[in-house]
Every structure is written in structure tokens, then in C-alpha cells.
């Protein structure tokens, strides 16, 4: 389960994947494409992620978080990533993919 954002941190994208780095790269390569939310809003900067033991658990958590208010999502991110720093390992892979 993960959340990504545009550089200005708006909007937030919440998703689930079994290959986080590849998914973030996919979002980056789709930036500007209007047929996906992440592409339309350039949500490719990883700001939060949480591993789950099962795909079912990750999907349940993703659905739960998608129903939250923006404020509640920001609180969750701030607990794990107080400065909202973009995770560099994922971002370094983006440079290699472009």
C-alpha cells in the first residue's frame, strides 16, 4: 500500500502494488496522460508506503485510506514521514527509467 504525490504534495494518490518501485516508475512514465488519475496529476513522488503480509490486507487498507479525508491522510503521512520527504530510492530509479 502506498501514497504518492506531485512535487507540491497535491493531490494524493493511494494505491496498492506487489512491486512498489516498478509501480512508481509506471506512474512517472505515465505523467501527463489524462487516462489515469496518477498520470493526470503527476503523482509519482513516493511519500508513504506500508508493507502488508497479504495482498488482501493491503487492498483492505488501501480502500480504508481512500475513504479518509485529506486531513486524516496528511496526519498518517506525517506520523511516518514528518517532513514529507520523497523517498530517494524510488526517485533515483525514475531517473534511470526516463
Contact map, one row per residue, 1 for C-alpha under 8 A:
11100000000001111000000000000000000000000000000011110000011011000000000000000000000000000000000000
11110000000001111001000000000000000000000000011111000000000001000000000000000000000000000000000000
11111000000111100000000000000000000000000000011110000000000000000000000000000000000000000000000000
01111100000111000000000000000000000000000011111100000000000000000000000000000000000000000000000000
00111111111110000000000000000000000000000111111000000000000000000000000000000000000000000000000000
00011111111100000000000000000000000000001111100000000000000000000000000000000000000000000000000000
00001111110000000000000000000000000000000000100000000000000000000000000000000000000000000000000000
00001111110000000000000000000000000000000000000000000000000000000000000000000000000000000000000000
00001111111100000000000000000000000000000000000000000000000000000000000000000000000000000000000000
00001111111100000000000000000000000000000000000000000000000000000000000000000000000000000000000000
00001100111110000000000000000000000000001010000000000000000000000000000000000000000000000000000000
00111100111111000000000000000000000000000010000000000000000000000000000000000000000000000000000000
00111000001111100000000000000000000011000010000000000000000000000000000000000000000000000000000000
11110000000111110000000000000000000000000000000000000000000001001100000000000000000000000000000000
11100000000011111000000000000000000000000000000000000000000001000000000000000000000000000000000000
11000000000001111100000000000000000000000000000000000000011001000000000000000000000000000000000000
11000000000000111111001000000000000000000000000000000000000000000000000000000000000000000000000000
00000000000000011111000000000000000000000000000000000010000000000000000000000000000000000000000000
00000000000000001111111000000000000000000000000000000000000000000000000000000000000000000000000000
01000000000000001111111100000000000000000000000000000000000000000000000000000000000000000000000000
00000000000000000011111110000000000000000000000000000000000000000000000000000000000000000100100000
00000000000000000011111111000000000000000000000000000000000000000000000000000000000000000000000000
00000000000000001011111111100000000000000000000000000000000000000000000000000000000000000000000000
00000000000000000001111111110000000000000001110000000000000000000000000000000000000000000100010000
00000000000000000000111111111000000000000001000000000000000000000000000000000000000000000100110010
00000000000000000000011111111100000000000000000000000000000000000000000000000000000000000000000000
00000000000000000000001111111110000001100111000000000000000000000000000000000000000000000000000000
00000000000000000000000111111110000000100111000000000000000000000000000000000000000000000000010000
00000000000000000000000011111110000000000000000000000000000000000000000000000000000000000000000011
00000000000000000000000001111111100001100100000000000000000000000000000000000000000000000000000000
00000000000000000000000000111111100001111111000000000000000000000000000000000000000000000000000000
00000000000000000000000000000111110000111100000000000000000000000000000000000000000000000000000000
00000000000000000000000000000111111100110000000000000000000000000000000000000000000000000000000000
00000000000000000000000000000001111110110000000000000000000000000000000000000000000000000000000000
00000000000000000000000000000000111110110000000000000000000000000000000000000000000000000000000000
00000000000000000000000000000000111111110000000000000000000000000000000000000000000000000000000000
00000000000010000000000000000000011111111010000000000000000000000000000000000000000000000000000000
00000000000010000000000000100110000111111111000000000000000000000000000000000000000000000000000000
00000000000000000000000000110111111111111110000000000000000000000000000000000000000000000000000000
00000000000000000000000000000011111111111100000000000000000000000000000000000000000000000000000000
00000100001000000000000000000011000011111110000000000000000000000000000000000000000000000000000000
00001100000000000000000000110111000001111111000000000000000000000000000000000000000000000000000000
00011100001110000000000000110010000011101111100000000000000000000000000000000000000000000000000000
00011100000000000000000110110010000001000111110000000000000000000000000000000000000000000000000000
00011110000000000000000100000000000000000011111000000000000000000000000000000000000001100010000000
01111000000000000000000100000000000000000001111110000000000000000000000000000000000001100110000000
01111000000000000000000000000000000000000000111110000000000000000000000000001000100111100000000000
01110000000000000000000000000000000000000000011111000000000000000000000000001001100000000000000000
11100000000000000000000000000000000000000000011111100000000000000000000000000000000000000000000000
11000000000000000000000000000000000000000000000111110000000000000000000000000000000000000000000000
10000000000000000000000000000000000000000000000011111000010000000000000000000000000000000000000000
10000000000000000000000000000000000000000000000001111110110000000000000000000000000000000000000000
00000000000000000000000000000000000000000000000000111110110000000000000000000000000000000000000000
00000000000000000000000000000000000000000000000000011111110000000000000000000000000000000000000000
00000000000000000100000000000000000000000000000000011111111000000000000000000000000000000000000000
00000000000000000000000000000000000000000000000000000111111100000000000000000000000000000000000000
00000000000000000000000000000000000000000000000000011111111110000000000000000000000000000000000000
10000000000000010000000000000000000000000000000000111111111111000000000000000000000000000000000000
10000000000000010000000000000000000000000000000000000011111111100000000000000000000000000000000000
00000000000000000000000000000000000000000000000000000001111111110000000000000000000000000000000000
10000000000000000000000000000000000000000000000000000000111111111000000000000000000000000000000000
11000000000001110000000000000000000000000000000000000000011111111100000000000000000000000000000000
00000000000000000000000000000000000000000000000000000000001111111110000000000000000000000000000000
00000000000000000000000000000000000000000000000000000000000111111111000000000000000000000000000000
00000000000001000000000000000000000000000000000000000000000011111111000010000000000000000000000000
00000000000001000000000000000000000000000000000000000000000001111111000000000000000000000000000000
00000000000000000000000000000000000000000000000000000000000000111111100000000000000000000000000000
00000000000000000000000000000000000000000000000000000000000000011111110110000000000000000000000000
00000000000000000000000000000000000000000000000000000000000000000011111110000000000000000000000000
00000000000000000000000000000000000000000000000000000000000000000001111111000000000000000000000000
00000000000000000000000000000000000000000000000000000000000000000000111111100000000000000000000000
00000000000000000000000000000000000000000000000000000000000000000001111111110000000000000000000000
00000000000000000000000000000000000000000000000000000000000000001001111111111000000000000000000000
00000000000000000000000000000000000000000000000000000000000000000000011111111100000000000000000000
00000000000000000000000000000000000000000000000000000000000000000000001111111110000000000000000000
00000000000000000000000000000000000000000000000000000000000000000000000111111111000000000000000000
00000000000000000000000000000000000000000000001100000000000000000000000011111111110100000000000000
00000000000000000000000000000000000000000000000000000000000000000000000001111111111100000000000000
00000000000000000000000000000000000000000000000000000000000000000000000000111111110000000000000000
00000000000000000000000000000000000000000000000100000000000000000000000000011111110000000000000000
00000000000000000000000000000000000000000000001100000000000000000000000000001111111110000000000000
00000000000000000000000000000000000000000000000000000000000000000000000000001111111110000000000000
00000000000000000000000000000000000000000000000000000000000000000000000000000100111110000000000000
00000000000000000000000000000000000000000000001000000000000000000000000000001100111111000000000000
00000000000000000000000000000000000000000000001000000000000000000000000000000000111111100000000000
00000000000000000000000000000000000000000000111000000000000000000000000000000000000111110010000000
00000000000000000000000000000000000000000000111000000000000000000000000000000000000011111110000000
00000000000000000000000000000000000000000000000000000000000000000000000000000000000001111111000000
00000000000000000000000000000000000000000000000000000000000000000000000000000000000000111111100000
00000000000000000000100110000000000000000000010000000000000000000000000000000000000000111111110000
00000000000000000000000000000000000000000000110000000000000000000000000000000000000001111111111000
00000000000000000000000000000000000000000000000000000000000000000000000000000000000000011111111100
00000000000000000000100010000000000000000000000000000000000000000000000000000000000000001111111110
00000000000000000000000110010000000000000000000000000000000000000000000000000000000000000111111111
00000000000000000000000000000000000000000000000000000000000000000000000000000000000000000011111111
00000000000000000000000000000000000000000000000000000000000000000000000000000000000000000001111111
00000000000000000000000010001000000000000000000000000000000000000000000000000000000000000000111111
00000000000000000000000000001000000000000000000000000000000000000000000000000000000000000000011111
